[in-house]
């Protein structure tokens, strides 16, 4: 199974805009892939925000959220959780717990717990995020498809493949309706569904879904793009496994 190249993307829904000179420096460091420096500048901005604007300012929420994001990128998951929970605490004080920024924070917390392999906690926060997204954006908004995808990814890790399929299909339905049948995220959904079918030893269904993904990716990216090549490798891998089963 480890040979399969799963196309699972976990999205942190960073809906908050950066502010201040240190945030600008952090963004520049982020573009370079220098997350250590990005975190350093973000913590400087956080310190300024706390001193000049106070603990409950929206800018302070942004700084805590950004600090959580960069900490997560550095693999520092416990500090990442602390920063996100601080952001959430302020959002609750500001009575903004049912707005899109709170949904973003819940989603980010869910992602961190998933990386910590605390899957029940991850699901709890993903579902909190989903509930708010459905209130704010509606049940069929494309933002919800990201959270559906993340929920499915956790179920996959738990080897709850039927549940994973259910949520991958929910994400697929929204993406096709909101973004169009040939959008690259639709291909991603087909790929994820196909690989779940492979885990369930339903190889023909797996190849069918991966074939749909490949067709979109070749059209959107070309045959040599990394996404396309990963899908092609997965198809080849499954075909080899099927040949082994047949004794070829």
N, C-alpha and C positions, 0 to 999 in steps of 0.2 A: 504493500500500500504506500510505503514511503516514496516509491519511485514516481508516484503520480504527482503532477504539478498542479495542485489545487489553485484555482483562480479566485480565491476568497479575498475580498477587500473589506477592511474594517474602516469605516469612515468616522472620524471625530467630527461632529457637526459644529465647527467653529464659526458661529454666526456673529461673533462680536468683533468690532473693528478696533485695531490697535490705535494708540495715541501716544504723543510725547516723543522726544528725541531718543530716549533709550529704547522705546519700542521700535522705532525706525532702525536703530542699530541692531536690535534683535532680529528684525525681519531680514536685514542684509546678511547677518550671520546664518540665518535659516536657509537662505538661498544658496549659501556656500556649503551647506550641510554641516555647519559648525554649531551643533545644538548646545554644546557646553557654553560657548560665548553667548548664544541666544538666551540661555537661562540666566546667565550672569547679568546681562543688560535688563532682562525682564524683572529680576529681583530688585535691581536698582530703581526701576520705574515703580515697582510695587511699594518700595520704601518711600519714595516721593509722594505717591498717591495717598498713602496712609497718613503722612505728615501734613500734606497740604489740603487734601480733599476729605479725608476721614474714612473710617472703616466701611461705611455704608454707601459710598459713592459708586455709581455705575462703572467709572474708570477703574476702581479697585477690583470690581468683579472681573473686568477684562484682564487685569494683571494677574490675578490668581488663576484664571482659566489658562492664560498663556503659559504661566509657570508650570501648571499641571501638564500641559501639552509637551513642553520641552523636556520636563522630567521623564515623562513616559517615553519619549524618543530616546533618551539616554538609558532606558531600562531601569530607571529609579522609580519603581512602581509605588512604593509606600509614600514617598513625598508627593508623587503625582496625585494619589488619592487625597492626601491632606489638603493640597491646594484646591482641588476640585470641591471638596467638602466645605472649604472656607467660602468659595464662590457660591455654593448652594445655600449656605447659612445666610449670606447677605441677601440673596435673592428671596429667601423666605421672609426676612425682615422687611424687605421692600414690597412685600406682597406681590411679587412677580413670579410666583411659583408656577403659574399656569401660562407663562409666555414662552416664546421660542428659545430664549437664552437658557431658561431652566431645562427645557427639553434637551438642549445641547449638552448641558452639564451632566444630566442623568445618562445620556448616551456615552459621554466620555468616561464616566465612572464605570459603566457597564463594560466598556472596552478594556479598562485596566483590570477589572476583576477577571475578565476572560483570560487575559495574559497571565494572571496569577493562578489560573486554573481553578478559581473559585466560581464555578459555573452557575450555581444556584443564585449567588449574589449578582453575577453578571445579568442573568435573566431578569431578576427583580428590577434592576435599574433600567434595562432596556425596555421593559414593559411600562415602567413609569414614564420614560421618554415617549414611547409610542402613544400612551394615553393623552399626553399633552399635545403631541403633534396632531392627533386626530381632532382635538378640540380647536386648535389654532388654525390648522390648514385644511382639515377635512380628511376623511378616511382614505381617499383615493389620491392624495397628493404624493408627488414623487419623493418628498422627504421621508415619508413613511416607508417607502420601499427600501431605503438605506437601513432603517431599523429592523424591518422584516428580514433583510439579508443578514444583519448581525445576529439576530435571534436564531436564525437557521444555522449560522456558523457555530453557535454554542451548542445547539442540539446535535450537530454533527460530531463535535468533540466528545459529547456524552454518548455517542453511538446510538442516539435516538433518531434513527434515519427517517421514520415516517413523519415525525414532527418536523424534522429538517426539511423534508420535501414539501410539506404543507406551507411552510413559511417562505421557502424559495419560490414556490409557485405564486404566493401572494405578491412577492416582490416583482416577479415576472409580469403578472397581470397589470400591475400599476405602471411598470415601465413601458410596456407595449402601448398602453392607452395614453400615457402622459408624454412619452418621448418618441414614440414611433417604433414600428416593428424592426427597424434596422439600426437602432441606436446601439452603441457599443456596450452599454450596461445590460441590454437585452441579451446580447451574446454572453456576457458574464453570467447571467441567470441561467441560460441554457447549459453553460459549462458546469456550473455548480450542481444543477439538477442531474446532469449526465454522470457526474462523478459520484453522486449519492447512489444512483442506480448501480454503478459499478460496485460500490461497497455492499450493495444488496445482492450482488451476483446476477443482476439483470442486464447482461452485457449488450443485448440488442437494443434495449431502451437507452442504455448509456451512449452507444454509438449514434443513435438517432439524434439525441439532444446535442451531443458534441458536434455532430455534422451541421446542425443548425447554427451553432456558435461559430464554427469555422467559416461557413458561408458568409456570415455578417462580417467577421474579422478580415477575411480576404478582401471583401469589398471596401471596408472602411480603412484598413491599414496596409493592405498588401500582404503577400505571402511571406515576406522576410521579417515582418514586425515580431517583436518578442511575444506579444499576446497570441498572434496567429501560430507561431512556432510551438508555443506551449500546448495549445489545443491539438495541433497536429501530433505532437509527441504523445499526448494522452491517448489519442485515437490509435496510434501505432502500438502503444503499450497494451491497450485492451485487446487489440486484434492478436497480439502475440500470446496473451494469456488465453484467449479463446482457442488459438491453435494448439497450445499445450494441452488444454482440456480434451481436445479431439485426438491428441496423440500424433499431430502432424510434425 
